[in-house]
Amino acid sequence: MQKLPGKNELGDLLKQWRGVRGRSQLDISADTGISQRQISFIESGRSVPNRSTLMGIAQALEIP
């Protein structure tokens, strides 16, 4: 049986990529037009982003 991903795996990955790129939530907010609060909620697992939001964040962080 395959293990299901952790509840906040996406948030953990976003935090990791922000750290790798040396970017703050505010930096990503300015680049994407997504509020810093929404980015915080995504990272904490309180919110699940839609596809376009996630793609915007991924582009701002230059995730391959």
C-alpha positions in Angstrom: 0.0 0.0 0.0 1.4 3.4 -1.0 1.8 6.0 1.7 -0.3 9.1 1.2 1.5 12.4 1.1 1.6 14.4 4.4 -1.1 17.0 4.9 1.4 19.8 4.6 3.9 18.4 2.1 3.2 21.2 -0.4 3.7 23.9 2.2 7.0 22.3 3.3 8.2 22.1 -0.3 7.3 25.8 -0.9 9.2 26.8 2.3 12.2 24.7 1.2 12.3 26.3 -2.3 11.9 29.8 -0.8 14.9 29.0 1.4 16.9 27.7 -1.6 16.1 30.9 -3.5 16.6 33.2 -0.5 13.1 34.7 -1.0 10.6 35.8 1.6 6.9 35.4 1.5 6.7 39.1 0.8 9.0 38.8 -2.2 6.9 36.1 -3.6 3.7 38.1 -2.9 5.1 41.1 -4.8 6.2 38.9 -7.8 2.9 37.0 -8.1 0.2 39.4 -6.8 -0.9 36.8 -4.3 -1.2 38.2 -0.8 1.5 37.3 1.7 -1.2 36.1 4.0 -2.4 33.6 1.3 1.2 32.3 0.8 1.5 31.9 4.6 -1.8 29.9 4.7 -0.6 27.7 1.8 2.7 27.0 3.6 1.0 26.3 6.9 -1.6 23.9 5.3 -4.5 26.2 6.1 -5.2 26.7 2.4 -4.9 24.6 -0.7 -4.0 26.7 -3.8 -5.7 26.4 -7.2 -3.6 25.4 -10.1 -3.0 28.9 -11.4 -1.9 30.2 -8.0 0.5 27.3 -7.6 1.9 27.8 -11.1 2.5 31.5 -10.3 4.4 30.7 -7.1 6.4 28.0 -8.9 7.4 30.5 -11.6 8.3 33.2 -9.1 10.6 30.6 -7.3 12.0 29.3 -10.6 11.1 25.7 -9.7 12.1 23.4 -12.5 
